[in-house]
Every structure is written in C-alpha cells, then in structure tokens.
Amino acid sequence: MSKIIIGIHGLANKPKKEVLADYWREAIAEGLSKNLGISNPQLDFRMVYWADLLYKNPLHDDANYGFDTLYNDEPYVPADDGALVTYEDGWKDDVTVWGRGLVGAGVDQLKQHFGMDALADWVLGKLAKDLAFYYDPQREILGRDDRPARASEVLCAELRDVLQAEKSKETMLIAHSMGSIIAYDTLRDLGRDAPGQVEVKELVTIGSPLGLSHVKHKIREERGYDPRVRTPSVVTGSWINFADRKDPVAADPHLADDYEANKTGVRVKDDLVLNDYHKPNRPDDRNHHKSYGYLRTPEMSAKIKEFLG
C-alpha cells in the first residue's frame, strides 16, 4: 500500500496554498537530511489548506511591501548549524501541573505564565479569537460550494474530503495548532458517521491546544453521544503529540493524562521537543509555535522515517 503524509495548518492567515505546502515539504526534508542523513526523500504530501476560507487575501513575500500587514515575515528558512537537537529529559517541566488548571480562553493566565512577550501575546490573542469563531454556532462562513454553514462544519469538511479521497493509501496526518482541533473533530465524526471507511495509521499533533480546559469542555459538550475525550477510533497505529514547553498554544503539552485510549487501545503519547524557529537573520526573534520548527525536529524526523519504512 502506498503511503501519504497529509498536513493541516494552524491559526492565523497563511501564504498561498502551494507556497505553504512547499514550506512544509522543505522543513520535513531538511529534518530527514540533517537528523538522519536521508537526502531527497520521496514524499507523497498533501496540504489541507483552510486559510482562504477565513481570509480574503493570503500573505505575500514581496520585500518591497514590508510594511504591508499581509507581508510574511516568518517564511520557511533553514535551521542554523547545530540548532536541531533532541530534547533532553530532566528539564524542569513546570507547565504540566499548571496547564491542567486552565479554564476558558485563559489568555491572561497564559500571558502571566509566559511573560508579556509580544509574540506570545499576539499568538494567544489569535488563538482565543479563532476558538471563539470556530465554536460559535451563530457564525457562518462560505464553503467551497459558496453555501454558508457553521465555521467548524466548513473547516472539518476540508479535511474530511481529503481523507476520503486518499483513503486507499496508508496515512500519516500531521496537524498543527488550531488544525489539531479540526483534525480531532473530523476524525471523531468519521468514526461515528463512516466507521471502517477511513483509517489514519499515524496521527501527529504539533503545537496543539487540545490540552486546554476550554477545548476539552467543548469536546464533551458537543459530543453527547460519547462525551469522553479519547483517541478517535479511526486512528489505528499511534497518536504522537509533539510540544515545545515554550510554545504558548501548547500550554498543557501533556495530553496522555486527559485523553483515553480508543477501543483498539491506541492512546496519545506525549513527546517534548525543541522548536528552533526564528525569523530570517534575527536569531533572538523566536517563535516556538512555528510549524516549520516542529516539522524538522529530530523526534519528528524519526517518526516520519518510521512511517515511511
């Protein structure tokens, strides 16, 4: 059986679909090369892109318009020499217990914990806004068919359609940030509505807010038929959750103590990593939430190698 890696991006506006897909491919390939010596990997990769359903115009990289609010100042750039390192066990994980107590959007608590860093402030503000929009039953957006529907329904349909189109292939799904909520909801719905029709061999969440109390509460609230927070039944191999302890969106990076195993015994496994991403030529301007940094960590590279065989 052929294998495919499907990626779904996270919150905020993004570059054009083809540009973002290339960035993800490059980050994955860079990790495989630098961490494992695998050059020119043959990847069947498909990007689930939903930013254009929420934003009229994509980000651009024209430096002549650097003051434009749509200018992308966080493109994919290769990692610095020696920056890709494995997370070392034994570091004090002061997020674990604290993160379990988060309630609602909890932005003020998050700001206090991570400091009033401008980037963290912006990221958390976007997360609160996107979560409110996603869960609001009164807010509708246009789907690909130009028909209005609840935002969560439209965004989940984007992933569902791709998974069904690629169901003949062995699948690894990599879901970043807000995309991990869309992925979780989509996979739970597929397990209920189309049991046995779609299978995801490997689910990988990166920089995920699934540990936030508000998110877990909404899962329980919206799934009266089975309100447990658990591994979706369509996940048959493993669910790995990668998180950087400085990533404000993954404020609770440990999902294993919250999410039960599914009926086949698949339970989420947490793995802390070091996200190395910083803006081009600005090594002090770091974004520990950036997808490109997650995609090239040694832990992610090892998981992808294992999947590709």
C-alpha positions, 0 to 999 in steps of 0.5 A, a space after each residue: 500500500 502506498 503511503 501519504 503524509 497529509 498536513 493541516 495548518 494552524 491559526 492565523 492567515 497563511 501564504 498561498 496554498 502551494 507556497 505553504 505546502 512547499 514550506 512544509 515539504 522543505 522543513 520535513 526534508 531538511 529534518 530527514 537530511 540533517 537528523 538522519 542523513 536521508 537526502 531527497 526523500 520521496 514524499 507523497 504530501 498533501 496540504 489541507 489548506 483552510 486559510 482562504 476560507 477565513 481570509 480574503 487575501 493570503 500573505 505575500 513575500 514581496 520585500 518591497 511591501 514590508 510594511 504591508 500587514 499581509 507581508 510574511 515575515 516568518 517564511 520557511 528558512 533553514 535551521 542554523 548549524 547545530 540548532 536541531 537537537 533532541 530534547 533532553 529529559 530532566 528539564 524542569 517541566 513546570 507547565 504540566 501541573 499548571 496547564 491542567 488548571 486552565 479554564 476558558 480562553 485563559 489568555 491572561 493566565 497564559 500571558 502571566 505564565 509566559 511573560 508579556 512577550 509580544 509574540 506570545 501575546 499576539 499568538 494567544 490573542 489569535 488563538 482565543 479569537 479563532 476558538 471563539 469563531 470556530 465554536 460559535 454556532 451563530 457564525 457562518 462562513 462560505 464553503 467551497 460550494 459558496 453555501 454558508 454553514 457553521 465555521 467548524 462544519 466548513 473547516 472539518 469538511 476540508 479535511 474530511 474530503 481529503 481523507 476520503 479521497 486518499 483513503 486507499 493509501 496508508 496515512 500519516 496526518 500531521 496537524 498543527 495548532 488550531 488544525 489539531 482541533 479540526 483534525 480531532 473533530 473530523 476524525 471523531 465524526 468519521 468514526 461515528 458517521 463512516 466507521 471502517 471507511 477511513 483509517 489514519 495509521 499515524 496521527 501527529 499533533 504539533 503545537 496543539 491546544 487540545 490540552 486546554 480546559 476550554 477545548 476539552 469542555 467543548 469536546 464533551 459538550 458537543 459530543 453527547 453521544 460519547 462525551 469522553 475525550 479519547 483517541 478517535 477510533 479511526 486512528 489505528 497505529 499511534 497518536 504522537 503529540 509533539 510540544 515545545 514547553 515554550 510554545 504558548 498554544 501548547 500550554 498543557 503539552 501533556 495530553 496522555 493524562 486527559 485523553 483515553 485510549 480508543 477501543 483498539 487501545 491506541 492512546 496519545 503519547 506525549 513527546 517534548 521537543 525543541 522548536 528552533 524557529 526564528 525569523 530570517 537573520 534575527 536569531 533572538 526573534 523566536 517563535 516556538 509555535 512555528 510549524 516549520 520548527 516542529 516539522 524538522 525536529 529530530 523526534 519528528 524526523 524519526 517518526 516520519 522515517 518510521 512511517 515511511 519504512 
